[in-house]
Amino acid sequence: MKLNDTSIPDVKILIPEVYSDNRGFFFESFNQKTFEHLIGRSIHFVQDNHSMSRKGVLRGLHYQEEPMAQAKLIRVISGEVFDVAVDIRPSSATYRQWTGNILSAQNHHQLWIPEGFAHGFYTLSETAEVEYKTTNFYSPQHEKCIAWNSAELAIEWPIFGKPLLSTKDAH
Protein backbone atom coordinates (compact mmCIF):
# COMPACT_ATOMS: atom_id res chain seq x y z
CA MET A 1 0.00 0.00 0.00
CA LYS A 2 1.22 3.47 -0.91
CA LEU A 3 0.27 6.77 0.73
CA ASN A 4 -0.26 9.94 -1.32
CA ASP A 5 -0.82 13.45 -0.04
CA THR A 6 -3.80 15.62 -0.92
CA SER A 7 -3.94 19.42 -0.87
CA ILE A 8 -4.66 19.14 2.89
CA PRO A 9 -1.73 17.39 4.62
CA ASP A 10 -3.84 15.42 7.13
CA VAL A 11 -6.12 13.93 4.44
CA LYS A 12 -4.42 11.08 2.59
CA ILE A 13 -5.04 8.84 -0.40
CA LEU A 14 -4.16 5.20 0.10
CA ILE A 15 -3.33 3.25 -3.04
CA PRO A 16 -3.22 -0.52 -2.69
CA GLU A 17 -1.02 -2.80 -4.72
CA VAL A 18 -3.42 -4.55 -7.11
CA TYR A 19 -2.56 -7.94 -8.60
CA SER A 20 -4.35 -8.51 -11.90
CA ASP A 21 -4.40 -11.41 -14.33
CA ASN A 22 -6.83 -13.09 -16.71
CA ARG A 23 -9.03 -14.15 -13.77
CA GLY A 24 -9.55 -10.61 -12.45
CA PHE A 25 -7.75 -8.87 -9.61
CA PHE A 26 -6.84 -9.14 -5.94
CA PHE A 27 -5.76 -6.54 -3.43
CA GLU A 28 -5.60 -6.20 0.32
CA SER A 29 -8.16 -3.47 1.04
CA PHE A 30 -7.27 -3.09 4.71
CA ASN A 31 -4.49 -4.21 7.00
CA GLN A 32 -4.48 -2.64 10.48
CA LYS A 33 -0.72 -2.84 10.93
CA THR A 34 0.08 -1.38 7.49
CA PHE A 35 -2.57 1.33 7.82
CA GLU A 36 -1.33 2.52 11.22
CA HIS A 37 2.26 2.52 9.98
CA LEU A 38 1.30 4.65 6.97
CA ILE A 39 -0.69 7.27 8.87
CA GLY A 40 1.57 7.24 11.91
CA ARG A 41 -0.90 6.61 14.70
CA SER A 42 -3.02 3.92 16.29
CA ILE A 43 -6.59 3.71 14.98
CA HIS A 44 -9.55 1.72 16.24
CA PHE A 45 -12.44 1.38 13.78
CA VAL A 46 -15.83 0.58 15.32
CA GLN A 47 -18.31 0.73 12.47
CA ASP A 48 -18.48 -0.03 8.74
CA ASN A 49 -21.04 1.76 6.56
CA HIS A 50 -22.17 0.96 3.02
CA SER A 51 -24.24 3.20 0.75
CA MET A 52 -25.51 2.96 -2.81
CA SER A 53 -26.24 6.17 -4.71
CA ARG A 54 -27.58 6.91 -8.17
CA LYS A 55 -25.95 9.32 -10.63
CA GLY A 56 -26.28 12.93 -9.51
CA VAL A 57 -26.75 12.13 -5.80
CA LEU A 58 -24.81 14.37 -3.46
CA ARG A 59 -24.39 13.20 0.13
CA GLY A 60 -22.99 15.65 2.64
CA LEU A 61 -21.32 17.58 3.97
CA HIS A 62 -21.60 15.65 7.25
CA TYR A 63 -19.60 15.47 10.46
CA GLN A 64 -20.08 14.66 14.14
CA GLU A 65 -19.13 16.97 16.99
CA GLU A 66 -17.04 15.91 19.98
CA PRO A 67 -17.12 13.65 21.86
CA MET A 68 -18.44 11.62 18.91
CA ALA A 69 -16.17 12.97 16.15
CA GLN A 70 -15.33 10.37 13.53
CA ALA A 71 -12.34 9.67 11.34
CA LYS A 72 -13.21 7.79 8.15
CA LEU A 73 -11.51 5.46 5.70
CA ILE A 74 -13.54 5.58 2.48
CA ARG A 75 -13.48 3.39 -0.62
CA VAL A 76 -15.72 2.88 -3.63
CA ILE A 77 -16.53 -0.74 -4.50
CA SER A 78 -18.71 0.01 -7.52
CA GLY A 79 -18.85 3.09 -9.73
CA GLU A 80 -17.19 6.47 -9.23
CA VAL A 81 -17.60 9.48 -6.93
CA PHE A 82 -16.06 12.88 -6.38
CA ASP A 83 -15.22 12.76 -2.67
CA VAL A 84 -14.72 15.92 -0.60
CA ALA A 85 -13.20 16.56 2.83
CA VAL A 86 -13.45 20.01 4.45
CA ASP A 87 -11.19 21.01 7.34
CA ILE A 88 -13.44 22.34 10.14
CA ARG A 89 -10.73 22.53 12.83
CA PRO A 90 -10.57 26.23 13.83
CA SER A 91 -6.93 25.99 14.98
CA SER A 92 -5.76 24.32 11.75
CA ALA A 93 -3.62 26.06 9.11
CA THR A 94 -6.01 24.61 6.51
CA TYR A 95 -9.24 25.63 8.30
CA ARG A 96 -12.17 25.92 5.84
CA GLN A 97 -10.11 24.49 3.00
CA TRP A 98 -11.32 21.48 1.04
CA THR A 99 -9.84 18.71 -1.03
CA GLY A 100 -11.71 16.78 -3.71
CA ASN A 101 -10.65 13.42 -5.11
CA ILE A 102 -12.02 10.87 -7.54
CA LEU A 103 -12.56 7.51 -5.87
CA SER A 104 -13.67 4.60 -8.02
CA ALA A 105 -13.90 0.84 -8.26
CA GLN A 106 -11.40 1.18 -11.12
CA ASN A 107 -8.65 3.10 -9.31
CA HIS A 108 -9.13 1.33 -5.93
CA HIS A 109 -8.03 4.51 -4.10
CA GLN A 110 -9.11 5.01 -0.52
CA LEU A 111 -9.42 8.30 1.31
CA TRP A 112 -8.33 8.75 4.92
CA ILE A 113 -10.16 11.63 6.61
CA PRO A 114 -9.20 12.27 10.25
CA GLU A 115 -11.47 13.68 12.93
CA GLY A 116 -12.28 17.37 12.48
CA PHE A 117 -13.41 17.20 8.87
CA ALA A 118 -16.78 17.38 7.16
CA HIS A 119 -17.27 14.82 4.41
CA GLY A 120 -19.43 14.46 1.34
CA PHE A 121 -19.46 12.95 -2.12
CA TYR A 122 -21.15 13.33 -5.49
CA THR A 123 -21.96 10.29 -7.64
CA LEU A 124 -20.45 10.51 -11.12
CA SER A 125 -21.37 7.05 -12.47
CA GLU A 126 -24.85 5.56 -13.05
CA THR A 127 -24.63 4.09 -9.55
CA ALA A 128 -21.89 3.94 -6.93
CA GLU A 129 -21.43 1.87 -3.81
CA VAL A 130 -19.30 3.43 -1.09
CA GLU A 131 -17.99 1.66 1.97
CA TYR A 132 -16.32 3.42 4.84
CA LYS A 133 -14.95 2.61 8.25
CA THR A 134 -15.44 5.01 11.16
CA THR A 135 -13.59 5.46 14.44
CA ASN A 136 -16.74 6.36 16.38
CA PHE A 137 -20.34 5.21 16.35
CA TYR A 138 -23.08 7.14 14.57
CA SER A 139 -24.70 9.59 16.97
CA PRO A 140 -27.69 11.54 15.59
CA GLN A 141 -27.52 14.11 18.41
CA HIS A 142 -23.90 14.94 17.49
CA GLU A 143 -24.38 14.95 13.71
CA LYS A 144 -24.07 18.26 11.89
CA CYS A 145 -24.31 19.30 8.26
CA ILE A 146 -22.73 22.06 6.21
CA ALA A 147 -24.40 23.22 3.02
CA TRP A 148 -22.81 21.46 0.05
CA ASN A 149 -22.96 24.73 -1.91
CA SER A 150 -21.62 27.04 0.82
CA ALA A 151 -20.33 30.20 -0.86
CA GLU A 152 -17.75 30.51 1.90
CA LEU A 153 -16.23 27.10 1.06
CA ALA A 154 -16.65 27.45 -2.73
CA ILE A 155 -16.26 23.73 -3.39
CA GLU A 156 -15.82 23.03 -7.09
CA TRP A 157 -18.20 20.08 -7.42
CA PRO A 158 -18.28 18.50 -10.91
CA ILE A 159 -22.06 18.87 -11.02
CA PHE A 160 -24.17 19.13 -14.14
CA GLY A 161 -27.71 20.22 -13.30
CA LYS A 162 -29.28 20.11 -9.87
CA PRO A 163 -27.90 17.42 -7.50
CA LEU A 164 -30.23 14.93 -5.83
CA LEU A 165 -30.19 15.67 -2.09
CA SER A 166 -31.78 14.22 1.03
CA THR A 167 -34.14 16.53 2.93
CA LYS A 168 -31.46 16.91 5.60
CA ASP A 169 -28.77 17.88 3.08
CA ALA A 170 -31.08 20.31 1.27
CA HIS A 171 -31.40 22.34 4.47
N, C-alpha and C positions, 0 to 999 in steps of 0.2 A: 504494500500500500504506500502511496506517495501523498504528500501533503502539499497543497498549493495555497498561496495567499490570495485574498480578495482585496478590494480597495479599503476594507476595514481590517486591520491586523488581527483582531480577535476572532473574526469569522473566517473559517477555512474550508477549502474544498479537498475532499479525500478522493483519491483516484486509485481504485483497486487494480491489481494485476489480473488481467482477464486472459484465461487460457481458452483459445478457440480452435476447433478442428471441424471436420465434416459432420460431426454429431451435434454440434452446437457450441456452447461455451460453459465455463465454470469460473467462478471467482468466490473468494472469501469475502462476504459482505460485512462481516463484523468479527473482530477478535479483540476482546477486552484489553489484553496485554499490549497488542500493537497500537490500538487506539489511544490508550493512556500514554504510551511512549511518544506518539506523534504529537499529541496536544499538550503534553507536559504536566498533566495533573490526574489525580484519581477521580474517576467518574462512576456513579452508581445510577444506572437506568432503572426505572420502576414501572414504566408503562410503554407499550407499543400501540400506536394508532395507525389506522389504515383508512384512507378515503378514496373515493372514485368521483371524478368530476368530468363533466362534459365540456366540450370546446367553448371558450368564452366565459367560463366560470372563474370568478375571482374570489378567493378565500383570504380574509385578513383585512387589516393587519391586527393580529392578536398577540396578547401577552398576558402573563399573570404577575400580580404584584407580590412582594414579599409578605409573608414568609413562604409563599407558594410559587415563587419564580421558577421557571423551567428553562433548562438548556435543552436543545433538540439536535438530533442527528437525523437528517432527512434524506430519503432516496426515492426515486421514481422507479416503479417496477413495470409500468406500462405507460407508453405515451411520452409526452414532453410538457414541461412547465417552465415558466419564468418565475424563479423563486427569489424573494426579496427579504432581506434582514435590515432593520432600522435600529440604530444605536439609540436607546432611550436612557442611557446612564448619564445623568447631569454632570458628573465629574469627569467624564471621558473626553479625550481630545477629539474624538469623532462623534460627539453628541449630535443627534439629529441628522447624521449622514446615513446613507443607505448604500447597499450593494445588491445588485441583481445578477443572477446567474441562471443559465439554462441547465436544468437537470432533466435527464431523459433515461429511458430504458436502454437506449443505444449507447450513450456515453458512460453509463454506470457511475457517474459522479455522485458524491454525497456531500451534503452541506452541514457543517458543524456550526451551530449558533449557540453561543454561551448565554447564560442568564443575563438579563438586562437588555434584551432585544425584542422588538416586535417582529412578527413574522407573517408573511402572506405569500400567496402564489396565484398565478394566472395560467389557466390551461390553454396551451397552444395547439395540441393535437385533438382529434375527434373525441377521445376520452383519455384520461390519465389516472393512474392509480399511484398514490403517494403513501409511503410508509414512513413513520418517524418514531424514534425513541425519545422519551422525555425523562428528565432527572427528578421530576416531581409529579404528583398526581394531579389530575384535572380538578380544579376547584372553582365552580361557577361564581362564588362570592368574591374571588380574587381576580377573575378574568376581566380584562379591559380591551377596548378596541380603539384603534386610531383610524380615521377616515383614509381609505385607500388612495383618495385623490386630494389629500391635504396639500394646499398651495405652499405651505411652509416647507414640506418635505420635497415637493416637486419630483416625485418618483417618475421615471420615464418608462412606464408600462408599455409593452408592445401590443396595445389594444386597438382593435379595429371595430368601431361601433360601441355600443353600450355593453359593459360587462354584466354577466348574470351574478347577482349578489343575494345573499341571505337577507332576511329582514334586519337581523342584527348588524350585518356589515353595511347595509344601506343607510343606517342611522349613525 
